[in-house]
Amino acid sequence: MALGVVAIIGSPNVGKSTIFNRIIGRRRSIVDDQPGVTRDRLYETTSWLGKDFRLIDTGGIEVANRPFQEQIRIQAQIAIDEADVIVFVGDGQRGVTSDDRLISKMLHKSNKPVVLAVNKTDNQNMLANLGEFYSLGLGDPIPVSGEHGIGIGDMLDSIIKSLPQKEDEKYDDAITFSIIGRPNVGKSSLVNAILDKQRVIVSDIVGTTRDSVDTPFTKDDQNYVVIDTAGLKKRGKIYESIDKYSALRALSAIDRSEIVLFVIDANEGIIEQDKHVVGYAVEKKKAIIIVVNKWDLMKKEQNTQSDFEKRIRKEFQFLEYAPIVFISAKNKSKIDRIFESIDMVHKAYDTHIPTSVLNDVLQDAQTMNEAPEFNHGRLKIYFANQANTCPPTFVLFVNKPKYAHFSYMRYLENRLRAAFNLDGTPIEIVLRERV
């Protein structure tokens, strides 16, 4: 099931970030009394009454021409475009403002379901301004207090009622992979090279791919589906800013794919934003292949593949299991190596290991290297089985999980990888105390 998307929209300093944090249950979004402090979209997956959805926080929208206003308005418009349901937050202390009227016009044009939440309504005196919000024509206002949690449940009930049912396309006989990366690293060119035809527009302008599109195809009798995502273009103007949240549209593509091709621009090198882009795929336990594009532009006497790979391994230590492929999408060079990696990684991602063989490997690992003492005890593994695939998930029944030192868990993971050729896939190891 695809996740619905809920965007929180409102003018500055009405408490959007406080409500965002209240819903997700922790302080993820920056909370500050300085208007405009939330200049970037923030997103988080959360749930209510058993229904998961993706929540987006945005910067405030206002009429005044203040610093960052154009960027904030652009990012809020993107969030509105992406959302299935919009939560419009007003301020119960100051009532309806000119900024609120501006926002309401944007929301009427969107034709999206709107939940109108009037924040800072902590007592009866503050409820006096509630009636003003009916003039916006956005339905019944819901009095809430993000700071104290008042009315949040009612607001969430309205959100859940408005969220559409979104069914994912199923591809049971195909390997599904998505292509992610910073803007302008060559994602669309890579799609073209993979499909060997001009399936999408290729441009040097950042953010020219409007929608994510699934393209099934067959190569060497194997069925694949490439899920293409990139930036946003609207009304002839580039709306997607180049920041660490520019991968918003890629989130659903990552959710729906088994393997993620993480594209790096060899010419620009590795920058911090690359880590933000791939972070969501890591969180979702997806198999990952690192694709270094534009390798044809590098001066080989100064940059060897070995040197570049060392830099990648240093910067992306959390992706040590991911294979690295060097290509030129523009020249369609080394594209077959991508398919070799996809096939290899998919096999590892979907690997199931017989219980007896798994236990033999783990017992040998313990014999060769006994667990160190940790938390006043020494870990002992009695039995193990594989609970799931995609990714391979192993349940180890032990004396006390608290005795497991992270270095020993890393050792066990490396032994499993070496024994069963699990390159490219994350591994989950769950410890359970034997009763």
C-alpha positions as a Markdown table, in Angstrom:
| # | Residue | x | y | z |
|---|---|---|---|---|
| 1 | Met | 0.0 | 0.0 | 0.0 |
| 2 | Ala | 1.4 | 3.4 | -1.0 |
| 3 | Leu | 1.6 | 5.9 | 1.7 |
| 4 | Gly | -0.6 | 9.0 | 1.7 |
| 5 | Val | 1.0 | 12.4 | 2.0 |
| 6 | Val | -0.1 | 15.1 | 4.4 |
| 7 | Ala | 1.4 | 18.6 | 4.2 |
| 8 | Ile | 1.2 | 21.1 | 7.0 |
| 9 | Ile | 0.7 | 24.6 | 5.6 |
| 10 | Gly | 0.3 | 28.0 | 7.3 |
| 11 | Ser | 1.8 | 31.5 | 7.8 |
| 12 | Pro | 4.9 | 32.0 | 9.9 |
| 13 | Asn | 4.9 | 31.4 | 13.6 |
| 14 | Val | 1.4 | 29.8 | 13.9 |
| 15 | Gly | 2.9 | 26.6 | 15.4 |
| 16 | Lys | 3.2 | 24.3 | 12.4 |
| 17 | Ser | 6.5 | 22.8 | 13.6 |
| 18 | Thr | 5.1 | 22.3 | 17.1 |
| 19 | Ile | 2.1 | 20.4 | 15.6 |
| 20 | Phe | 4.5 | 18.4 | 13.3 |
| 21 | Asn | 6.5 | 17.3 | 16.4 |
| 22 | Arg | 3.4 | 16.5 | 18.4 |
| 23 | Ile | 2.2 | 14.2 | 15.6 |
| 24 | Ile | 5.4 | 12.3 | 15.1 |
| 25 | Gly | 6.1 | 12.2 | 18.8 |
| 26 | Arg | 9.6 | 13.8 | 18.9 |
| 27 | Arg | 11.4 | 17.1 | 18.3 |
| 28 | Arg | 12.4 | 16.5 | 14.6 |
| 29 | Ser | 11.4 | 19.9 | 13.3 |
| 30 | Ile | 13.1 | 23.0 | 14.6 |
| 31 | Val | 10.9 | 25.0 | 16.9 |
| 32 | Asp | 11.7 | 28.7 | 17.3 |
| 33 | Asp | 9.8 | 32.0 | 17.8 |
| 34 | Gln | 11.7 | 33.6 | 15.0 |
| 35 | Pro | 9.4 | 33.7 | 11.9 |
| 36 | Gly | 10.8 | 31.9 | 8.9 |
| 37 | Val | 13.1 | 29.5 | 10.9 |
| 38 | Thr | 11.6 | 26.5 | 9.1 |
| 39 | Arg | 12.8 | 27.2 | 5.6 |
| 40 | Asp | 13.0 | 23.7 | 4.3 |
| 41 | Arg | 10.4 | 21.0 | 4.0 |
| 42 | Leu | 10.8 | 18.3 | 6.6 |
| 43 | Tyr | 9.2 | 14.9 | 6.2 |
| 44 | Glu | 8.5 | 11.9 | 8.5 |
| 45 | Thr | 6.5 | 8.7 | 8.3 |
| 46 | Thr | 4.0 | 8.4 | 11.1 |
| 47 | Ser | 0.6 | 6.7 | 11.8 |
| 48 | Trp | -2.8 | 7.2 | 13.4 |
| 49 | Leu | -5.3 | 4.5 | 14.2 |
| 50 | Gly | -3.2 | 1.9 | 12.3 |
| 51 | Lys | -2.9 | 3.9 | 9.1 |
| 52 | Asp | 0.5 | 5.1 | 8.0 |
| 53 | Phe | 1.1 | 8.3 | 6.2 |
| 54 | Arg | 4.0 | 10.7 | 5.3 |
| 55 | Leu | 3.9 | 14.1 | 7.0 |
| 56 | Ile | 5.5 | 17.2 | 5.5 |
| 57 | Asp | 6.3 | 20.3 | 7.5 |
| 58 | Thr | 6.9 | 23.6 | 5.5 |
| 59 | Gly | 8.1 | 27.1 | 6.0 |
| 60 | Gly | 5.4 | 29.8 | 6.6 |
| 61 | Ile | 3.8 | 31.7 | 3.8 |
| 62 | Glu | 3.2 | 35.4 | 4.1 |
| 63 | Val | 2.4 | 38.4 | 2.0 |
| 64 | Ala | 5.3 | 40.6 | 3.2 |
| 65 | Asn | 8.5 | 40.4 | 1.2 |
| 66 | Arg | 10.8 | 39.1 | 3.9 |
| 67 | Pro | 14.1 | 37.1 | 3.6 |
| 68 | Phe | 13.5 | 33.6 | 2.2 |
| 69 | Gln | 9.9 | 34.3 | 1.4 |
| 70 | Glu | 10.2 | 33.3 | -2.3 |
| 71 | Gln | 11.9 | 30.1 | -1.4 |
| 72 | Ile | 9.4 | 29.3 | 1.4 |
| 73 | Arg | 6.4 | 30.0 | -1.0 |
| 74 | Ile | 8.0 | 27.8 | -3.6 |
| 75 | Gln | 8.6 | 24.9 | -1.2 |
| 76 | Ala | 5.1 | 25.2 | 0.3 |
| 77 | Gln | 3.7 | 25.1 | -3.3 |
| 78 | Ile | 5.6 | 21.9 | -3.9 |
| 79 | Ala | 4.3 | 20.4 | -0.7 |
| 80 | Ile | 0.7 | 21.3 | -1.7 |
| 81 | Asp | 1.3 | 19.7 | -5.1 |
| 82 | Glu | 2.7 | 16.5 | -3.5 |
| 83 | Ala | 0.1 | 16.2 | -0.8 |
| 84 | Asp | -3.1 | 14.1 | -0.7 |
| 85 | Val | -4.4 | 16.0 | 2.3 |
| 86 | Ile | -3.4 | 19.5 | 3.5 |
| 87 | Val | -3.5 | 20.7 | 7.1 |
| 88 | Phe | -3.9 | 24.5 | 7.1 |
| 89 | Val | -2.8 | 25.9 | 10.5 |
| 90 | Gly | -4.2 | 29.2 | 11.7 |
| 91 | Asp | -3.4 | 31.2 | 14.9 |
| 92 | Gly | -6.3 | 31.3 | 17.3 |
| 93 | Gln | -4.7 | 34.2 | 19.2 |
| 94 | Arg | -4.6 | 36.7 | 16.4 |
| 95 | Gly | -7.5 | 35.4 | 14.2 |
| 96 | Val | -7.6 | 35.5 | 10.4 |
| 97 | Thr | -4.8 | 37.5 | 8.7 |
| 98 | Ser | -4.1 | 38.6 | 5.2 |
| 99 | Asp | -1.5 | 35.8 | 5.0 |
| 100 | Asp | -4.3 | 33.3 | 5.9 |
| 101 | Arg | -6.4 | 34.6 | 3.0 |
| 102 | Leu | -3.5 | 34.3 | 0.6 |
| 103 | Ile | -2.9 | 30.7 | 1.7 |
| 104 | Ser | -6.6 | 29.9 | 1.4 |
| 105 | Lys | -6.6 | 31.1 | -2.2 |
| 106 | Met | -3.7 | 28.7 | -2.9 |
| 107 | Leu | -5.6 | 25.9 | -1.2 |
| 108 | His | -8.8 | 26.5 | -3.1 |
| 109 | Lys | -6.9 | 26.3 | -6.4 |
| 110 | Ser | -5.3 | 23.0 | -5.3 |
| 111 | Asn | -8.7 | 21.2 | -5.1 |
| 112 | Lys | -7.1 | 19.0 | -2.4 |
| 113 | Pro | -8.9 | 18.0 | 0.9 |
| 114 | Val | -8.1 | 20.5 | 3.6 |
| 115 | Val | -8.2 | 20.1 | 7.4 |
| 116 | Leu | -8.4 | 23.5 | 9.0 |
| 117 | Ala | -6.6 | 23.5 | 12.4 |
| 118 | Val | -6.7 | 26.6 | 14.5 |
| 119 | Asn | -3.7 | 26.4 | 16.9 |
| 120 | Lys | -3.1 | 28.1 | 20.3 |
| 121 | Thr | -6.7 | 27.6 | 21.4 |
| 122 | Asp | -5.8 | 26.6 | 25.0 |
| 123 | Asn | -8.8 | 28.1 | 26.8 |
| 124 | Gln | -12.3 | 29.5 | 26.2 |
| 125 | Asn | -11.0 | 33.1 | 25.8 |
| 126 | Met | -8.8 | 32.0 | 22.9 |
| 127 | Leu | -11.8 | 30.3 | 21.2 |
| 128 | Ala | -13.4 | 33.7 | 20.5 |
| 129 | Asn | -11.5 | 34.0 | 17.2 |
| 130 | Leu | -12.4 | 30.5 | 16.0 |
| 131 | Gly | -15.5 | 31.7 | 14.2 |
| 132 | Glu | -13.5 | 34.0 | 11.9 |
| 133 | Phe | -11.9 | 31.1 | 10.2 |
| 134 | Tyr | -15.3 | 30.0 | 8.7 |
| 135 | Ser | -14.8 | 33.0 | 6.3 |
| 136 | Leu | -12.0 | 31.2 | 4.6 |
| 137 | Gly | -14.4 | 28.7 | 3.1 |
| 138 | Leu | -12.3 | 25.7 | 4.1 |
| 139 | Gly | -14.7 | 23.8 | 6.3 |
| 140 | Asp | -15.2 | 23.6 | 10.1 |
| 141 | Pro | -12.1 | 24.8 | 12.0 |
| 142 | Ile | -10.7 | 22.4 | 14.6 |
| 143 | Pro | -9.4 | 24.0 | 17.8 |
| 144 | Val | -6.0 | 22.6 | 18.7 |
| 145 | Ser | -3.0 | 23.3 | 20.8 |
| 146 | Gly | 0.2 | 21.8 | 19.5 |
| 147 | Glu | 2.1 | 22.8 | 22.7 |
| 148 | His | -0.3 | 21.0 | 25.0 |
| 149 | Gly | -1.7 | 18.3 | 22.7 |
| 150 | Ile | -5.3 | 19.5 | 22.8 |
| 151 | Gly | -7.5 | 18.6 | 19.8 |
| 152 | Ile | -4.6 | 16.8 | 18.0 |
| 153 | Gly | -6.6 | 13.5 | 18.0 |
| 154 | Asp | -9.6 | 15.2 | 16.4 |
| 155 | Met | -7.4 | 16.7 | 13.8 |
| 156 | Leu | -5.8 | 13.3 | 13.0 |
| 157 | Asp | -9.2 | 11.7 | 12.8 |
| 158 | Ser | -10.1 | 14.2 | 10.1 |
| 159 | Ile | -6.8 | 13.6 | 8.3 |
| 160 | Ile | -7.4 | 9.8 | 8.2 |
| 161 | Lys | -10.9 | 10.2 | 6.9 |
| 162 | Ser | -9.6 | 12.4 | 4.0 |
| 163 | Leu | -6.7 | 10.2 | 3.0 |
| 164 | Pro | -7.3 | 8.3 | -0.2 |
| 165 | Gln | -6.7 | 4.6 | -0.6 |
| 166 | Lys | -3.5 | 4.3 | -2.8 |
| 167 | Glu | -2.8 | 0.9 | -4.3 |
| 168 | Asp | 0.7 | 0.1 | -5.5 |
| 169 | Glu | 1.2 | -1.4 | -8.9 |
| 170 | Lys | 2.4 | -5.0 | -8.4 |
| 171 | Tyr | 5.2 | -6.6 | -10.4 |
| 172 | Asp | 5.5 | -10.1 | -9.1 |
| 173 | Asp | 7.8 | -11.4 | -11.8 |
| 174 | Ala | 10.1 | -8.4 | -12.1 |
| 175 | Ile | 13.0 | -6.9 | -10.3 |
| 176 | Thr | 12.0 | -3.3 | -9.4 |
| 177 | Phe | 14.6 | -0.6 | -9.0 |
| 178 | Ser | 14.6 | 3.1 | -8.5 |
| 179 | Ile | 17.1 | 5.8 | -9.4 |
| 180 | Ile | 17.9 | 8.5 | -6.8 |
| 181 | Gly | 20.5 | 11.2 | -6.3 |
| 182 | Arg | 21.1 | 14.9 | -6.2 |
| 183 | Pro | 19.6 | 17.0 | -9.0 |
| 184 | Asn | 21.6 | 17.0 | -12.2 |
| 185 | Val | 23.7 | 14.0 | -11.5 |
| 186 | Gly | 22.4 | 12.3 | -14.6 |
| 187 | Lys | 19.4 | 10.3 | -13.4 |
| 188 | Ser | 17.3 | 10.9 | -16.5 |
| 189 | Ser | 20.3 | 10.2 | -18.8 |
| 190 | Leu | 20.8 | 6.9 | -16.9 |
| 191 | Val | 17.2 | 5.9 | -17.5 |
| 192 | Asn | 17.6 | 6.6 | -21.2 |
| 193 | Ala | 20.8 | 4.6 | -21.3 |
| 194 | Ile | 19.2 | 1.7 | -19.5 |
| 195 | Leu | 16.1 | 1.7 | -21.8 |
| 196 | Asp | 18.3 | 2.6 | -24.9 |
| 197 | Lys | 15.7 | 5.1 | -26.1 |
| 198 | Gln | 14.6 | 8.6 | -25.3 |
| 199 | Arg | 12.0 | 7.6 | -22.8 |
| 200 | Val | 12.2 | 10.8 | -20.7 |
| 201 | Ile | 13.4 | 14.4 | -21.3 |
| 202 | Val | 17.1 | 14.9 | -20.7 |
| 203 | Ser | 18.2 | 18.4 | -19.9 |
| 204 | Asp | 21.2 | 20.2 | -18.3 |
| 205 | Ile | 18.6 | 22.3 | -16.3 |
| 206 | Val | 18.2 | 21.0 | -12.7 |
| 207 | Gly | 14.8 | 19.4 | -12.0 |
| 208 | Thr | 13.1 | 18.8 | -15.4 |
| 209 | Thr | 11.4 | 15.4 | -14.7 |
| 210 | Arg | 7.9 | 16.2 | -13.5 |
| 211 | Asp | 6.6 | 12.8 | -12.3 |
| 212 | Ser | 7.9 | 9.4 | -11.2 |
| 213 | Val | 7.0 | 6.9 | -13.9 |
| 214 | Asp | 7.2 | 3.1 | -13.8 |
| 215 | Thr | 8.6 | 1.6 | -16.9 |
| 216 | Pro | 8.6 | -2.3 | -17.2 |
| 217 | Phe | 11.1 | -3.8 | -19.7 |
| 218 | Thr | 12.8 | -7.1 | -20.4 |
| 219 | Lys | 16.5 | -7.7 | -20.9 |
| 220 | Asp | 18.1 | -11.1 | -21.4 |
| 221 | Asp | 14.8 | -12.8 | -20.5 |
| 222 | Gln | 14.7 | -11.1 | -17.1 |
| 223 | Asn | 11.8 | -8.7 | -16.4 |
| 224 | Tyr | 12.6 | -5.4 | -14.7 |
| 225 | Val | 10.8 | -2.2 | -13.7 |
| 226 | Val | 12.7 | 1.1 | -13.5 |
| 227 | Ile | 11.0 | 3.7 | -11.3 |
| 228 | Asp | 12.2 | 7.1 | -12.5 |
| 229 | Thr | 12.0 | 10.1 | -10.2 |
| 230 | Ala | 13.6 | 13.6 | -10.2 |
| 231 | Gly | 12.8 | 17.2 | -9.5 |
| 232 | Leu | 9.7 | 19.3 | -10.2 |
| 233 | Lys | 9.0 | 21.7 | -13.0 |
| 234 | Lys | 5.9 | 23.8 | -13.0 |
| 235 | Arg | 4.6 | 26.6 | -15.2 |
| 236 | Gly | 8.0 | 27.0 | -16.9 |
| 237 | Lys | 9.9 | 27.8 | -13.7 |
| 238 | Ile | 12.1 | 25.4 | -11.7 |
| 239 | Tyr | 10.4 | 25.0 | -8.3 |
| 240 | Glu | 12.6 | 22.4 | -6.8 |
| 241 | Ser | 15.3 | 23.9 | -4.7 |
| 242 | Ile | 18.7 | 22.2 | -4.4 |
| 243 | Asp | 18.7 | 21.2 | -0.8 |
| 244 | Lys | 18.8 | 18.1 | 1.4 |
| 245 | Tyr | 15.0 | 17.7 | 1.0 |
| 246 | Ser | 15.0 | 17.7 | -2.8 |
| 247 | Ala | 14.4 | 13.9 | -2.8 |
| 248 | Leu | 10.8 | 14.3 | -1.6 |
| 249 | Arg | 9.2 | 12.7 | -4.7 |
| 250 | Ala | 11.8 | 9.9 | -4.5 |
| 251 | Leu | 10.5 | 8.6 | -1.2 |
| 252 | Ser | 7.5 | 6.7 | -2.6 |
| 253 | Ala | 9.7 | 5.3 | -5.4 |
| 254 | Ile | 12.1 | 4.0 | -2.8 |
| 255 | Asp | 9.2 | 2.5 | -0.9 |
| 256 | Arg | 8.1 | 0.6 | -4.0 |
| 257 | Ser | 11.4 | -0.6 | -5.2 |
| 258 | Glu | 13.6 | -3.5 | -4.1 |
| 259 | Ile | 16.9 | -2.0 | -5.2 |
| 260 | Val | 18.0 | 1.6 | -5.3 |
| 261 | Leu | 20.6 | 2.9 | -7.7 |
| 262 | Phe | 22.2 | 5.8 | -5.9 |
| 263 | Val | 23.8 | 8.0 | -8.5 |
| 264 | Ile | 26.9 | 10.2 | -7.7 |
| 265 | Asp | 28.4 | 12.8 | -10.1 |
| 266 | Ala | 32.0 | 11.8 | -10.5 |
| 267 | Asn | 32.9 | 15.3 | -11.8 |
| 268 | Glu | 31.5 | 17.1 | -8.8 |
| 269 | Gly | 32.7 | 14.5 | -6.3 |
| 270 | Ile | 31.0 | 13.6 | -3.1 |
| 271 | Ile | 29.2 | 16.3 | -1.1 |
| 272 | Glu | 27.2 | 16.2 | 2.2 |
| 273 | Gln | 23.9 | 16.3 | 0.4 |
| 274 | Asp | 24.5 | 12.9 | -1.1 |
| 275 | Lys | 24.2 | 11.4 | 2.3 |
| 276 | His | 20.8 | 13.0 | 2.9 |
| 277 | Val | 19.6 | 11.7 | -0.5 |
| 278 | Val | 20.5 | 8.1 | 0.2 |
| 279 | Gly | 19.6 | 8.2 | 3.9 |
| 280 | Tyr | 15.9 | 7.3 | 3.4 |
| 281 | Ala | 16.8 | 4.2 | 1.3 |
| 282 | Val | 19.1 | 3.1 | 4.1 |
| 283 | Glu | 16.3 | 3.6 | 6.7 |
| 284 | Lys | 14.0 | 1.5 | 4.6 |
| 285 | Lys | 16.5 | -1.4 | 4.4 |
| 286 | Lys | 16.7 | -1.3 | 0.6 |
| 287 | Ala | 19.4 | -3.0 | -1.4 |
| 288 | Ile | 21.7 | -0.3 | -2.8 |
| 289 | Ile | 24.1 | 0.0 | -5.7 |
| 290 | Ile | 26.3 | 3.1 | -5.9 |
| 291 | Val | 26.5 | 4.3 | -9.5 |
| 292 | Val | 29.3 | 6.8 | -10.2 |
| 293 | Asn | 28.2 | 8.6 | -13.3 |
| 294 | Lys | 30.1 | 11.0 | -15.7 |
| 295 | Trp | 33.3 | 9.0 | -15.2 |
| 296 | Asp | 34.2 | 9.9 | -18.8 |
| 297 | Leu | 34.7 | 13.5 | -17.7 |
| 298 | Met | 37.4 | 12.6 | -15.2 |
| 299 | Lys | 41.1 | 13.0 | -15.9 |
| 300 | Lys | 42.2 | 9.5 | -15.4 |
| 301 | Glu | 45.8 | 10.3 | -14.6 |
| 302 | Gln | 44.6 | 12.1 | -11.5 |
| 303 | Asn | 41.6 | 10.0 | -10.5 |
| 304 | Thr | 41.6 | 6.3 | -10.7 |
| 305 | Gln | 38.6 | 4.1 | -9.9 |
| 306 | Ser | 40.5 | 2.7 | -6.9 |
| 307 | Asp | 41.1 | 6.1 | -5.4 |
| 308 | Phe | 37.5 | 7.3 | -6.0 |
| 309 | Glu | 36.2 | 4.0 | -4.4 |
| 310 | Lys | 38.3 | 4.6 | -1.3 |
| 311 | Arg | 36.8 | 8.1 | -1.0 |
| 312 | Ile | 33.3 | 6.6 | -1.3 |
| 313 | Arg | 34.0 | 4.0 | 1.3 |
| 314 | Lys | 35.3 | 6.6 | 3.7 |
| 315 | Glu | 32.4 | 9.0 | 3.2 |
| 316 | Phe | 29.7 | 6.3 | 3.1 |
| 317 | Gln | 30.8 | 3.9 | 5.8 |
| 318 | Phe | 27.2 | 2.9 | 6.4 |
| 319 | Leu | 27.1 | 1.6 | 2.8 |
| 320 | Glu | 30.1 | -0.7 | 3.0 |
| 321 | Tyr | 27.9 | -3.5 | 1.7 |
| 322 | Ala | 26.9 | -1.7 | -1.5 |
| 323 | Pro | 28.8 | -2.5 | -4.8 |
| 324 | Ile | 30.2 | 0.5 | -6.8 |
| 325 | Val | 29.8 | 0.8 | -10.6 |
| 326 | Phe | 31.5 | 3.4 | -12.7 |
| 327 | Ile | 29.6 | 4.5 | -15.9 |
| 328 | Ser | 28.9 | 7.2 | -18.4 |
| 329 | Ala | 25.2 | 7.4 | -18.9 |
| 330 | Lys | 25.6 | 10.0 | -21.7 |
| 331 | Asn | 28.0 | 7.7 | -23.7 |
| 332 | Lys | 26.1 | 4.5 | -22.6 |
| 333 | Ser | 29.3 | 3.2 | -21.3 |
| 334 | Lys | 29.5 | 0.2 | -18.8 |
| 335 | Ile | 25.7 | 0.1 | -18.5 |
| 336 | Asp | 25.8 | -3.7 | -18.6 |
| 337 | Arg | 27.7 | -3.6 | -15.3 |
| 338 | Ile | 24.7 | -2.1 | -13.7 |
| 339 | Phe | 22.5 | -5.0 | -14.8 |
| 340 | Glu | 25.2 | -7.5 | -13.5 |
| 341 | Ser | 25.1 | -5.7 | -10.1 |
| 342 | Ile | 21.3 | -5.5 | -10.1 |
| 343 | Asp | 21.0 | -9.3 | -10.7 |
| 344 | Met | 23.7 | -10.1 | -8.1 |
| 345 | Val | 22.2 | -7.8 | -5.5 |
| 346 | His | 18.6 | -9.0 | -6.0 |
| 347 | Lys | 19.8 | -12.6 | -5.5 |
| 348 | Ala | 21.4 | -11.6 | -2.2 |
| 349 | Tyr | 18.4 | -9.4 | -1.2 |
| 350 | Asp | 16.0 | -12.4 | -1.7 |
| 351 | Thr | 18.3 | -15.1 | -0.3 |
| 352 | His | 16.9 | -17.7 | 2.1 |
| 353 | Ile | 19.4 | -19.8 | 4.0 |
| 354 | Pro | 18.6 | -23.2 | 5.4 |
| 355 | Thr | 18.4 | -23.2 | 9.2 |
| 356 | Ser | 20.9 | -26.0 | 9.7 |
| 357 | Val | 23.5 | -24.2 | 7.5 |
| 358 | Leu | 22.9 | -20.9 | 9.2 |
| 359 | Asn | 23.5 | -22.4 | 12.6 |
| 360 | Asp | 26.6 | -24.2 | 11.5 |
| 361 | Val | 28.1 | -20.8 | 10.3 |
| 362 | Leu | 27.2 | -19.0 | 13.5 |
| 363 | Gln | 28.5 | -21.8 | 15.8 |
| 364 | Asp | 31.8 | -21.8 | 13.8 |
| 365 | Ala | 31.9 | -18.0 | 14.2 |
| 366 | Gln | 31.5 | -18.3 | 18.0 |
| 367 | Thr | 34.2 | -21.1 | 18.2 |
| 368 | Met | 36.7 | -19.0 | 16.2 |
| 369 | Asn | 36.0 | -15.7 | 18.1 |
| 370 | Glu | 34.2 | -15.8 | 21.4 |
| 371 | Ala | 32.0 | -12.8 | 22.3 |
| 372 | Pro | 33.7 | -10.3 | 24.6 |
| 373 | Glu | 32.4 | -9.6 | 28.1 |
| 374 | Phe | 29.9 | -6.7 | 27.9 |
| 375 | Asn | 27.4 | -5.4 | 30.5 |
| 376 | His | 28.6 | -8.0 | 33.0 |
| 377 | Gly | 28.1 | -10.9 | 30.8 |
| 378 | Arg | 29.2 | -12.8 | 27.6 |
| 379 | Leu | 26.8 | -13.3 | 24.7 |
| 380 | Lys | 25.9 | -16.9 | 23.9 |
| 381 | Ile | 24.0 | -17.8 | 20.7 |
| 382 | Tyr | 21.9 | -21.0 | 21.2 |
| 383 | Phe | 19.9 | -21.1 | 17.9 |
| 384 | Ala | 19.1 | -19.0 | 14.9 |
| 385 | Asn | 16.7 | -19.0 | 12.0 |
| 386 | Gln | 15.9 | -16.7 | 9.1 |
| 387 | Ala | 12.6 | -14.9 | 9.7 |
| 388 | Asn | 12.4 | -13.0 | 6.4 |
| 389 | Thr | 14.0 | -12.0 | 3.1 |
| 390 | Cys | 14.2 | -8.6 | 1.3 |
| 391 | Pro | 16.3 | -7.9 | 3.3 |
| 392 | Pro | 17.5 | -11.1 | 4.9 |
| 393 | Thr | 16.5 | -11.0 | 8.5 |
| 394 | Phe | 17.9 | -13.4 | 11.1 |
| 395 | Val | 16.6 | -14.1 | 14.6 |
| 396 | Leu | 19.2 | -15.2 | 17.1 |
| 397 | Phe | 18.1 | -16.8 | 20.3 |
| 398 | Val | 20.6 | -15.9 | 23.0 |
| 399 | Asn | 21.2 | -15.8 | 26.8 |
| 400 | Lys | 20.9 | -12.0 | 27.2 |
| 401 | Pro | 20.6 | -9.5 | 24.3 |
| 402 | Lys | 22.2 | -6.8 | 26.5 |
| 403 | Tyr | 25.5 | -8.8 | 26.4 |
| 404 | Ala | 25.8 | -8.1 | 22.7 |
| 405 | His | 28.5 | -5.5 | 21.9 |
| 406 | Phe | 28.1 | -3.7 | 18.6 |
| 407 | Ser | 31.6 | -4.8 | 17.4 |
| 408 | Tyr | 30.7 | -8.5 | 17.9 |
| 409 | Met | 27.4 | -8.0 | 16.0 |
| 410 | Arg | 29.4 | -6.4 | 13.2 |
| 411 | Tyr | 31.7 | -9.5 | 13.3 |
| 412 | Leu | 28.7 | -11.8 | 13.0 |
| 413 | Glu | 27.3 | -9.8 | 10.1 |
| 414 | Asn | 30.6 | -10.0 | 8.2 |
| 415 | Arg | 30.8 | -13.8 | 8.7 |
| 416 | Leu | 27.3 | -14.1 | 7.3 |
| 417 | Arg | 28.1 | -12.0 | 4.3 |
| 418 | Ala | 31.3 | -13.9 | 3.6 |
| 419 | Ala | 29.5 | -17.3 | 4.0 |
| 420 | Phe | 26.5 | -16.6 | 1.9 |
| 421 | Asn | 27.6 | -13.9 | -0.7 |
| 422 | Leu | 25.3 | -11.1 | 0.6 |
| 423 | Asp | 26.9 | -8.2 | -1.1 |
| 424 | Gly | 24.6 | -5.3 | -1.9 |
| 425 | Thr | 21.9 | -6.1 | 0.6 |
| 426 | Pro | 21.4 | -4.9 | 4.2 |
| 427 | Ile | 21.2 | -7.5 | 6.9 |
| 428 | Glu | 19.0 | -7.4 | 9.9 |
| 429 | Ile | 19.9 | -9.4 | 13.0 |
| 430 | Val | 17.3 | -9.6 | 15.8 |
| 431 | Leu | 18.4 | -10.9 | 19.3 |
| 432 | Arg | 15.8 | -12.6 | 21.4 |
| 433 | Glu | 16.3 | -14.0 | 24.9 |
| 434 | Arg | 15.8 | -17.8 | 25.0 |
| 435 | Val | 13.1 | -18.5 | 27.6 |
